[in-house]
Amino acid sequence: MGSGEKGLRGFGKKQVIRDIPKGCLAIKVGQGEEQQRFVVPVIYFNHPLFMQLLKEAEEEYGFDQKGTITIPCHVEEFRYVQGMIDREKSLNHHHHVGCFRV
């Protein structure tokens, strides 16, 4: 294992967990082959646009999701929402916390 990685034993096979920056959370966006992993600032979870995506996830999967939160929208739709949230934050002169796809 390289630096910044932690080993975890689960179900008889080794899993690698990448460090997630403080104040961020990993989510999955999309379905099937389109699905991608993103790391987003936790402040997104209070934004009305992101709350709508979470509501869609609740309607699709219920509250019983195991593991990483999955947002069922298309990746491009998520990137559009992500851009709107980031632009709004920069207009309000908030400290920009980057988010990225992993």
The first five atom37 places (N, CA, C, CB, O) and aatype in JSON, in Angstrom:
{
  "aatype": [12, 7, 15, 7, 6, 11, 7, 10, 1, 7, 13, 7, 11, 11, 5, 19, 9, 1, 3, 9, 14, 11, 7, 4, 10, 0, 9, 11, 19, 7, 5, 7, 6, 6, 5, 5, 1, 13, 19, 19, 14, 19, 9, 18, 13, 2, 8, 14, 10, 13, 12, 5, 10, 10, 11, 6, 0, 6, 6, 6, 18, 7, 13, 3, 5, 11, 7, 16, 9, 16, 9, 14, 4, 8, 19, 6, 6, 13, 1, 18, 19, 5, 7, 12, 9, 3, 1, 6, 11, 15, 10, 2, 8, 8, 8, 8, 19, 7, 4, 13, 1, 19],
  "atom_mask": [
    [1, 1, 1, 1, 1],
    [1, 1, 1, 0, 1],
    [1, 1, 1, 1, 1],
    [1, 1, 1, 0, 1],
    [1, 1, 1, 1, 1],
    [1, 1, 1, 1, 1],
    [1, 1, 1, 0, 1],
    [1, 1, 1, 1, 1],
    [1, 1, 1, 1, 1],
    [1, 1, 1, 0, 1],
    [1, 1, 1, 1, 1],
    [1, 1, 1, 0, 1],
    [1, 1, 1, 1, 1],
    [1, 1, 1, 1, 1],
    [1, 1, 1, 1, 1],
    [1, 1, 1, 1, 1],
    [1, 1, 1, 1, 1],
    [1, 1, 1, 1, 1],
    [1, 1, 1, 1, 1],
    [1, 1, 1, 1, 1],
    [1, 1, 1, 1, 1],
    [1, 1, 1, 1, 1],
    [1, 1, 1, 0, 1],
    [1, 1, 1, 1, 1],
    [1, 1, 1, 1, 1],
    [1, 1, 1, 1, 1],
    [1, 1, 1, 1, 1],
    [1, 1, 1, 1, 1],
    [1, 1, 1, 1, 1],
    [1, 1, 1, 0, 1],
    [1, 1, 1, 1, 1],
    [1, 1, 1, 0, 1],
    [1, 1, 1, 1, 1],
    [1, 1, 1, 1, 1],
    [1, 1, 1, 1, 1],
    [1, 1, 1, 1, 1],
    [1, 1, 1, 1, 1],
    [1, 1, 1, 1, 1],
    [1, 1, 1, 1, 1],
    [1, 1, 1, 1, 1],
    [1, 1, 1, 1, 1],
    [1, 1, 1, 1, 1],
    [1, 1, 1, 1, 1],
    [1, 1, 1, 1, 1],
    [1, 1, 1, 1, 1],
    [1, 1, 1, 1, 1],
    [1, 1, 1, 1, 1],
    [1, 1, 1, 1, 1],
    [1, 1, 1, 1, 1],
    [1, 1, 1, 1, 1],
    [1, 1, 1, 1, 1],
    [1, 1, 1, 1, 1],
    [1, 1, 1, 1, 1],
    [1, 1, 1, 1, 1],
    [1, 1, 1, 1, 1],
    [1, 1, 1, 1, 1],
    [1, 1, 1, 1, 1],
    [1, 1, 1, 1, 1],
    [1, 1, 1, 1, 1],
    [1, 1, 1, 1, 1],
    [1, 1, 1, 1, 1],
    [1, 1, 1, 0, 1],
    [1, 1, 1, 1, 1],
    [1, 1, 1, 1, 1],
    [1, 1, 1, 1, 1],
    [1, 1, 1, 1, 1],
    [1, 1, 1, 0, 1],
    [1, 1, 1, 1, 1],
    [1, 1, 1, 1, 1],
    [1, 1, 1, 1, 1],
    [1, 1, 1, 1, 1],
    [1, 1, 1, 1, 1],
    [1, 1, 1, 1, 1],
    [1, 1, 1, 1, 1],
    [1, 1, 1, 1, 1],
    [1, 1, 1, 1, 1],
    [1, 1, 1, 1, 1],
    [1, 1, 1, 1, 1],
    [1, 1, 1, 1, 1],
    [1, 1, 1, 1, 1],
    [1, 1, 1, 1, 1],
    [1, 1, 1, 1, 1],
    [1, 1, 1, 0, 1],
    [1, 1, 1, 1, 1],
    [1, 1, 1, 1, 1],
    [1, 1, 1, 1, 1],
    [1, 1, 1, 1, 1],
    [1, 1, 1, 1, 1],
    [1, 1, 1, 1, 1],
    [1, 1, 1, 1, 1],
    [1, 1, 1, 1, 1],
    [1, 1, 1, 1, 1],
    [1, 1, 1, 1, 1],
    [1, 1, 1, 1, 1],
    [1, 1, 1, 1, 1],
    [1, 1, 1, 1, 1],
    [1, 1, 1, 1, 1],
    [1, 1, 1, 0, 1],
    [1, 1, 1, 1, 1],
    [1, 1, 1, 1, 1],
    [1, 1, 1, 1, 1],
    [1, 1, 1, 1, 1]
  ],
  "atom_positions": [
    [[0.85, -1.19, 0.0], [0.0, 0.0, 0.0], [0.88, 1.24, 0.0], [-0.96, 0.01, 1.22], [1.88, 1.28, 0.71]],
    [[0.51, 2.23, -0.78], [1.26, 3.48, -0.83], [0.87, 4.39, 0.32], [0.0, 0.0, 0.0], [-0.04, 4.07, 1.09]],
    [[1.56, 5.51, 0.42], [1.23, 6.43, 1.49], [-0.15, 7.04, 1.23], [2.3, 7.54, 1.61], [-0.54, 7.23, 0.07]],
    [[-0.87, 7.33, 2.29], [-2.2, 7.9, 2.16], [-3.28, 6.87, 1.95], [0.0, 0.0, 0.0], [-4.44, 7.23, 1.77]],
    [[-2.94, 5.58, 1.96], [-3.94, 4.53, 1.8], [-4.0, 3.7, 3.06], [-3.62, 3.65, 0.57], [-2.98, 3.48, 3.72]],
    [[-5.17, 3.23, 3.39], [-5.36, 2.39, 4.56], [-5.92, 1.06, 4.1], [-6.28, 3.06, 5.61], [-6.8, 1.02, 3.24]],
    [[-5.44, -0.01, 4.67], [-5.97, -1.33, 4.33], [-7.15, -1.68, 5.22], [0.0, 0.0, 0.0], [-7.2, -1.26, 6.38]],
    [[-8.07, -2.42, 4.69], [-9.24, -2.86, 5.44], [-9.6, -4.24, 4.97], [-10.44, -1.87, 5.28], [-9.7, -4.48, 3.76]],
    [[-9.81, -5.15, 5.89], [-10.22, -6.5, 5.52], [-11.74, -6.58, 5.58], [-9.57, -7.56, 6.46], [-12.35, -6.18, 6.56]],
    [[-12.33, -7.09, 4.52], [-13.78, -7.23, 4.5], [-14.18, -8.32, 3.54], [0.0, 0.0, 0.0], [-13.71, -8.33, 2.4]],
    [[-15.03, -9.22, 3.96], [-15.53, -10.3, 3.13], [-14.4, -11.12, 2.51], [-16.42, -9.73, 2.05], [-14.54, -11.62, 1.39]],
    [[-13.29, -11.26, 3.24], [-12.21, -12.12, 2.79], [-11.3, -11.51, 1.75], [0.0, 0.0, 0.0], [-10.36, -12.18, 1.3]],
    [[-11.54, -10.28, 1.34], [-10.62, -9.66, 0.39], [-10.22, -8.29, 0.9], [-11.25, -9.56, -1.02], [-10.95, -7.66, 1.65]],
    [[-9.07, -7.85, 0.48], [-8.52, -6.58, 0.95], [-9.12, -5.44, 0.15], [-6.99, -6.57, 0.83], [-9.17, -5.48, -1.08]],
    [[-9.58, -4.42, 0.85], [-10.12, -3.23, 0.21], [-9.19, -2.07, 0.52], [-11.56, -2.93, 0.69], [-8.58, -2.03, 1.59]],
    [[-9.07, -1.12, -0.41], [-8.24, 0.05, -0.2], [-9.15, 1.26, -0.06], [-7.22, 0.24, -1.36], [-10.01, 1.51, -0.91]],
    [[-8.94, 2.01, 1.0], [-9.71, 3.23, 1.22], [-8.77, 4.41, 1.03], [-10.36, 3.25, 2.65], [-7.74, 4.51, 1.69]],
    [[-9.12, 5.3, 0.11], [-8.32, 6.5, -0.11], [-8.71, 7.53, 0.92], [-8.5, 7.05, -1.56], [-9.87, 7.63, 1.31]],
    [[-7.73, 8.31, 1.36], [-8.03, 9.39, 2.3], [-8.9, 10.42, 1.61], [-6.72, 10.03, 2.83], [-8.67, 10.79, 0.46]],
    [[-9.9, 10.88, 2.33], [-10.8, 11.92, 1.85], [-10.48, 13.17, 2.66], [-12.32, 11.5, 1.98], [-10.39, 13.1, 3.88]],
    [[-10.29, 14.32, 1.99], [-9.95, 15.54, 2.73], [-10.98, 15.87, 3.81], [-9.83, 16.71, 1.77], [-12.17, 15.6, 3.66]],
    [[-10.49, 16.45, 4.89], [-11.36, 16.87, 5.97], [-12.43, 17.81, 5.42], [-10.55, 17.54, 7.12], [-12.12, 18.71, 4.63]],
    [[-13.67, 17.61, 5.83], [-14.76, 18.46, 5.37], [-15.37, 18.02, 4.06], [0.0, 0.0, 0.0], [-16.19, 18.73, 3.48]],
    [[-14.97, 16.84, 3.58], [-15.5, 16.32, 2.32], [-16.09, 14.93, 2.54], [-14.4, 16.27, 1.23], [-15.84, 14.28, 3.55]],
    [[-16.89, 14.49, 1.56], [-17.51, 13.18, 1.62], [-17.53, 12.59, 0.22], [-18.95, 13.27, 2.21], [-17.77, 13.31, -0.75]],
    [[-17.29, 11.29, 0.11], [-17.34, 10.61, -1.18], [-18.78, 10.22, -1.48], [-16.42, 9.35, -1.2], [-19.51, 9.76, -0.6]],
    [[-19.18, 10.41, -2.74], [-20.5, 9.99, -3.21], [-20.33, 9.31, -4.56], [-21.49, 11.2, -3.3], [-19.29, 9.47, -5.21]],
    [[-21.34, 8.56, -4.98], [-21.37, 7.99, -6.33], [-22.46, 8.7, -7.1], [-21.6, 6.44, -6.3], [-23.52, 9.01, -6.55]],
    [[-22.2, 8.96, -8.37], [-23.16, 9.66, -9.22], [-23.37, 8.83, -10.48], [-22.68, 11.09, -9.58], [-22.41, 8.34, -11.07]],
    [[-24.63, 8.67, -10.87], [-24.95, 7.93, -12.09], [-25.31, 6.5, -11.77], [0.0, 0.0, 0.0], [-25.32, 6.07, -10.62]],
    [[-25.61, 5.76, -12.85], [-25.98, 4.36, -12.71], [-25.26, 3.54, -13.75], [-27.5, 4.18, -12.83], [-24.91, 4.05, -14.82]],
    [[-25.04, 2.28, -13.44], [-24.41, 1.37, -14.4], [-22.99, 1.79, -14.75], [0.0, 0.0, 0.0], [-22.22, 2.22, -13.89]],
    [[-22.65, 1.65, -16.04], [-21.3, 1.97, -16.5], [-20.98, 3.45, -16.39], [-21.13, 1.52, -17.93], [-19.81, 3.83, -16.33]],
    [[-22.01, 4.3, -16.37], [-21.8, 5.75, -16.28], [-21.35, 6.17, -14.88], [-23.08, 6.49, -16.66], [-20.78, 7.24, -14.73]],
    [[-21.61, 5.35, -13.87], [-21.39, 5.75, -12.49], [-19.94, 6.16, -12.23], [-21.77, 4.62, -11.56], [-19.0, 5.48, -12.63]],
    [[-19.79, 7.29, -11.53], [-18.48, 7.81, -11.16], [-18.49, 8.2, -9.69], [-18.08, 9.01, -12.05], [-19.54, 8.49, -9.12]],
    [[-17.31, 8.21, -9.1], [-17.14, 8.59, -7.7], [-16.66, 10.03, -7.65], [-16.14, 7.64, -6.97], [-15.75, 10.42, -8.38]],
    [[-17.29, 10.83, -6.78], [-16.9, 12.22, -6.56], [-16.64, 12.43, -5.09], [-17.99, 13.2, -7.07], [-17.21, 11.73, -4.25]],
    [[-15.78, 13.37, -4.77], [-15.57, 13.81, -3.4], [-16.03, 15.26, -3.34], [-14.06, 13.65, -2.94], [-15.5, 16.11, -4.05]],
    [[-17.02, 15.53, -2.5], [-17.62, 16.86, -2.45], [-17.53, 17.43, -1.03], [-19.1, 16.82, -2.91], [-17.5, 16.67, -0.06]],
    [[-17.48, 18.75, -0.92], [-17.49, 19.38, 0.41], [-18.82, 19.08, 1.11], [-17.26, 20.92, 0.3], [-19.87, 19.06, 0.47]],
    [[-18.78, 18.87, 2.41], [-20.01, 18.58, 3.16], [-20.97, 19.75, 3.12], [-19.68, 18.22, 4.6], [-22.17, 19.56, 3.33]],
    [[-20.49, 20.96, 2.87], [-21.4, 22.11, 2.81], [-22.38, 21.98, 1.64], [-20.6, 23.41, 2.67], [-23.43, 22.63, 1.65]],
    [[-22.07, 21.15, 0.64], [-23.01, 20.88, -0.46], [-24.34, 20.35, 0.08], [-22.41, 19.88, -1.46], [-25.4, 20.65, -0.46]],
    [[-24.28, 19.56, 1.15], [-25.46, 18.88, 1.66], [-26.51, 19.85, 2.2], [-25.06, 17.92, 2.74], [-27.67, 19.46, 2.39]],
    [[-26.14, 21.1, 2.44], [-27.09, 22.11, 2.88], [-27.62, 22.96, 1.74], [-26.45, 23.0, 3.92], [-28.51, 23.79, 1.96]],
    [[-27.11, 22.79, 0.54], [-27.53, 23.6, -0.6], [-28.83, 23.04, -1.19], [-26.41, 23.65, -1.68], [-28.95, 21.83, -1.35]],
    [[-29.8, 23.91, -1.51], [-31.09, 23.44, -2.05], [-30.97, 22.57, -3.31], [-31.97, 24.62, -2.35], [-31.72, 21.61, -3.46]],
    [[-30.05, 22.88, -4.2], [-29.89, 22.07, -5.41], [-29.39, 20.67, -5.07], [-28.91, 22.75, -6.39], [-29.87, 19.68, -5.64]],
    [[-28.45, 20.58, -4.16], [-27.94, 19.28, -3.76], [-28.99, 18.51, -2.96], [-26.64, 19.43, -2.94], [-29.1, 17.29, -3.07]],
    [[-29.75, 19.24, -2.15], [-30.83, 18.59, -1.39], [-31.84, 17.94, -2.33], [-31.54, 19.6, -0.47], [-32.4, 16.88, -2.03]],
    [[-32.08, 18.57, -3.48], [-33.0, 17.98, -4.46], [-32.43, 16.67, -5.0], [-33.26, 18.97, -5.62], [-33.17, 15.7, -5.19]],
    [[-31.12, 16.63, -5.26], [-30.49, 15.39, -5.71], [-30.59, 14.31, -4.64], [-29.01, 15.64, -6.07], [-30.82, 13.14, -4.96]],
    [[-30.43, 14.7, -3.38], [-30.57, 13.73, -2.29], [-32.0, 13.21, -2.19], [-30.15, 14.37, -0.95], [-32.23, 12.04, -1.88]],
    [[-32.97, 14.1, -2.45], [-34.37, 13.66, -2.44], [-34.62, 12.63, -3.54], [-35.32, 14.87, -2.61], [-35.32, 11.64, -3.33]],
    [[-34.03, 12.86, -4.72], [-34.15, 11.9, -5.82], [-33.53, 10.55, -5.43], [-33.48, 12.44, -7.1], [-34.06, 9.49, -5.76]],
    [[-32.39, 10.62, -4.72], [-31.74, 9.39, -4.27], [-32.64, 8.65, -3.27], [-30.37, 9.71, -3.62], [-32.75, 7.42, -3.31]],
    [[-33.27, 9.41, -2.38], [-34.19, 8.79, -1.42], [-35.36, 8.11, -2.13], [-34.71, 9.83, -0.42], [-35.75, 7.0, -1.78]],
    [[-35.92, 8.8, -3.15], [-37.04, 8.23, -3.89], [-36.63, 6.97, -4.65], [-37.61, 9.27, -4.85], [-37.41, 6.03, -4.77]],
    [[-35.4, 6.97, -5.16], [-34.91, 5.83, -5.94], [-34.51, 4.65, -5.06], [-33.72, 6.25, -6.78], [-34.85, 3.5, -5.35]],
    [[-33.79, 4.94, -3.96], [-33.18, 3.88, -3.16], [-33.73, 3.76, -1.74], [-31.71, 4.09, -3.08], [-33.48, 2.76, -1.07]],
    [[-34.48, 4.75, -1.28], [-34.94, 4.76, 0.11], [-33.82, 5.17, 1.04], [0.0, 0.0, 0.0], [-32.75, 5.6, 0.61]],
    [[-34.07, 5.05, 2.33], [-33.07, 5.43, 3.33], [-32.13, 4.29, 3.66], [-33.74, 5.91, 4.59], [-31.22, 4.46, 4.48]],
    [[-32.33, 3.13, 3.06], [-31.56, 1.95, 3.42], [-30.32, 1.72, 2.57], [-32.44, 0.75, 3.33], [-29.84, 0.59, 2.47]],
    [[-29.8, 2.78, 1.94], [-28.59, 2.61, 1.13], [-27.45, 2.15, 2.04], [-28.21, 3.95, 0.4], [-27.27, 2.67, 3.14]],
    [[-26.71, 1.17, 1.57], [-25.53, 0.7, 2.3], [-24.3, 1.32, 1.67], [-25.45, -0.86, 2.28], [-24.19, 1.39, 0.45]],
    [[-23.38, 1.77, 2.49], [-22.13, 2.31, 1.97], [-22.28, 3.72, 1.45], [0.0, 0.0, 0.0], [-23.01, 4.54, 2.01]],
    [[-21.6, 3.99, 0.37], [-21.53, 5.32, -0.22], [-22.9, 5.79, -0.73], [-20.52, 5.34, -1.35], [-23.64, 5.01, -1.33]],
    [[-23.23, 7.05, -0.48], [-24.47, 7.63, -1.0], [-24.38, 7.64, -2.52], [-24.71, 9.08, -0.44], [-23.37, 8.05, -3.09]],
    [[-25.46, 7.18, -3.18], [-25.51, 7.17, -4.64], [-26.58, 8.13, -5.11], [-25.79, 5.74, -5.17], [-27.74, 8.04, -4.7]],
    [[-26.19, 9.05, -5.99], [-27.11, 10.01, -6.59], [-27.47, 9.47, -7.97], [-26.48, 11.46, -6.68], [-26.57, 9.27, -8.79]],
    [[-28.76, 9.22, -8.26], [-29.13, 8.54, -9.5], [-29.18, 9.4, -10.76], [-30.45, 7.92, -9.31], [-29.58, 8.91, -11.82]],
    [[-28.79, 10.67, -10.69], [-28.83, 11.51, -11.89], [-27.65, 11.21, -12.82], [-28.83, 13.01, -11.5], [-26.71, 10.52, -12.43]],
    [[-27.72, 11.72, -14.04], [-26.6, 11.58, -14.98], [-25.41, 12.39, -14.49], [-27.01, 12.02, -16.4], [-25.58, 13.44, -13.85]],
    [[-24.21, 11.92, -14.78], [-22.98, 12.59, -14.35], [-22.95, 14.03, -14.85], [-21.75, 11.82, -14.85], [-22.56, 14.93, -14.1]],
    [[-23.34, 14.27, -16.1], [-23.32, 15.63, -16.64], [-24.29, 16.55, -15.89], [-23.66, 15.62, -18.13], [-23.99, 17.73, -15.68]],
    [[-25.45, 16.03, -15.49], [-26.4, 16.82, -14.7], [-25.77, 17.18, -13.36], [-27.73, 16.04, -14.5], [-25.91, 18.31, -12.88]],
    [[-25.09, 16.21, -12.74], [-24.43, 16.47, -11.46], [-23.35, 17.54, -11.62], [-23.83, 15.18, -10.88], [-23.24, 18.44, -10.79]],
    [[-22.57, 17.44, -12.67], [-21.5, 18.44, -12.9], [-22.1, 19.84, -13.08], [-20.66, 18.07, -14.14], [-21.52, 20.83, -12.63]],
    [[-23.26, 19.92, -13.74], [-23.93, 21.2, -13.92], [-24.34, 21.77, -12.55], [-25.17, 21.04, -14.83], [-24.09, 22.94, -12.27]],
    [[-24.95, 20.94, -11.71], [-25.35, 21.37, -10.37], [-24.12, 21.76, -9.55], [-26.14, 20.26, -9.65], [-24.13, 22.77, -8.84]],
    [[-23.08, 20.98, -9.66], [-21.83, 21.24, -8.96], [-21.28, 22.62, -9.36], [-20.79, 20.13, -9.27], [-20.85, 23.4, -8.51]],
    [[-21.29, 22.9, -10.66], [-20.82, 24.19, -11.15], [-21.66, 25.34, -10.63], [0.0, 0.0, 0.0], [-21.13, 26.39, -10.27]],
    [[-22.97, 25.16, -10.59], [-23.86, 26.21, -10.08], [-23.58, 26.49, -8.6], [-25.33, 25.81, -10.27], [-23.54, 27.64, -8.18]],
    [[-23.39, 25.44, -7.82], [-23.1, 25.6, -6.39], [-21.76, 26.32, -6.22], [-23.07, 24.23, -5.66], [-21.65, 27.24, -5.42]],
    [[-20.75, 25.9, -6.97], [-19.43, 26.54, -6.86], [-19.46, 28.0, -7.29], [-18.42, 25.78, -7.71], [-18.84, 28.85, -6.65]],
    [[-20.2, 28.31, -8.38], [-20.3, 29.71, -8.82], [-21.01, 30.56, -7.77], [-21.06, 29.81, -10.17], [-20.59, 31.68, -7.49]],
    [[-22.06, 30.02, -7.19], [-22.79, 30.74, -6.15], [-21.9, 31.01, -4.95], [-24.03, 29.97, -5.73], [-21.93, 32.1, -4.37]],
    [[-21.11, 30.01, -4.57], [-20.19, 30.18, -3.45], [-19.16, 31.26, -3.74], [-19.49, 28.86, -3.12], [-18.84, 32.07, -2.87]],
    [[-18.63, 31.28, -4.97], [-17.61, 32.27, -5.31], [-18.2, 33.68, -5.38], [-16.93, 31.91, -6.64], [-17.52, 34.65, -5.05]],
    [[-19.46, 33.8, -5.81], [-20.12, 35.11, -5.84], [-20.36, 35.64, -4.43], [-21.45, 35.01, -6.59], [-20.37, 36.84, -4.2]],
    [[-20.56, 34.72, -3.5], [-20.78, 35.11, -2.11], [-19.47, 35.24, -1.33], [-21.68, 34.11, -1.42], [-19.49, 35.41, -0.11]],
    [[-18.35, 35.16, -2.02], [-17.01, 35.32, -1.44], [-16.71, 34.32, -0.34], [-16.87, 36.71, -0.88], [-16.0, 34.63, 0.62]],
    [[-17.25, 33.11, -0.48], [-16.92, 32.04, 0.46], [-15.61, 31.41, 0.05], [-18.04, 30.98, 0.53], [-15.22, 31.46, -1.12]],
    [[-14.94, 30.82, 1.01], [-13.72, 30.07, 0.72], [-14.07, 28.9, -0.18], [-13.03, 29.57, 2.03], [-14.98, 28.13, 0.13]],
    [[-13.38, 28.77, -1.29], [-13.66, 27.69, -2.24], [-13.03, 26.39, -1.77], [-13.14, 28.04, -3.64], [-11.81, 26.31, -1.57]],
    [[-13.85, 25.4, -1.59], [-13.37, 24.05, -1.26], [-13.54, 23.23, -2.52], [-14.15, 23.42, -0.03], [-14.66, 23.03, -2.99]],
    [[-12.46, 22.75, -3.06], [-12.53, 22.01, -4.32], [-13.18, 20.66, -4.15], [0.0, 0.0, 0.0], [-13.16, 20.05, -3.08]],
    [[-13.76, 20.2, -5.23], [-14.31, 18.86, -5.26], [-13.79, 18.22, -6.54], [-15.88, 18.86, -5.19], [-13.43, 18.9, -7.5]],
    [[-13.77, 16.93, -6.55], [-13.17, 16.27, -7.68], [-13.75, 14.9, -7.88], [-11.67, 16.18, -7.51], [-14.4, 14.35, -7.0]],
    [[-13.5, 14.36, -9.06], [-13.91, 13.0, -9.38], [-12.73, 12.11, -9.1], [-14.4, 12.86, -10.85], [-11.6, 12.44, -9.45]],
    [[-12.98, 10.97, -8.47], [-11.9, 10.03, -8.15], [-12.08, 8.78, -8.95], [-11.87, 9.7, -6.66], [-11.28, 7.85, -8.84]]
  ]
}
